[in-house]
Amino acid sequence: MAIRIGIGYDVHGFAEGRPLMVGGVAIPHTRGLAGHSDADVLIHAIVDALLGAAALGDIGSHFPSSDLRWKDAPSSAFLTYTRDLLAEHGWRVSNLDAVIVAERPKMAPHIPTMRAELARQLGIALEQVSVKATTSDGLGFTGREEGIGCCAVVLIECD
């Protein structure tokens, strides 16, 4: 069996007039995230980690902001596309671990729903998905509540 590890990182600034999507879940907040798609920072980091682990490029090469097909698209479409692409190459997700960095809104109440949604989209068990949240203690762009960052690590395997 072959195994590979991938890491993904993404950040998005807040924007007025958009819903806030994190991990495929709509989070009540006064602002959403700016981006070409729905700007789901957690899913974007996961997609980059998956693509990197399989050496299949990065999120920008598969979903360029210059491509109008992805304008305001749900990032869940990126995740299912990536899951299917990995399967075509013989890979399956073994586990996922991610951390969201945000001062507000508080993510903890939404993490169980995020985990369930990510497990469903990836076709894996809930126990294979870990999502955590932290703040940056008032430091940097996340600390100033200008946006949200996320880091994800995945393990994929192939027989």
Buried (B, 14 or more C-beta within 10 A) or exposed (E): EEEBEBEBEBBBBBBEEBEBBBBBBEBEBEBBBEBBBBBBBBBBBBBBBBBBBBEBEEBEEBBEEEEEEBEEBBBBBBBBEBBEBBEEEEBBBBBBBBBBBBBEBEBEEBBEBBBBBBBEBBEBEEEBBBBEBEBBEEEBBBBEBEBBBBBBBBBBBEE
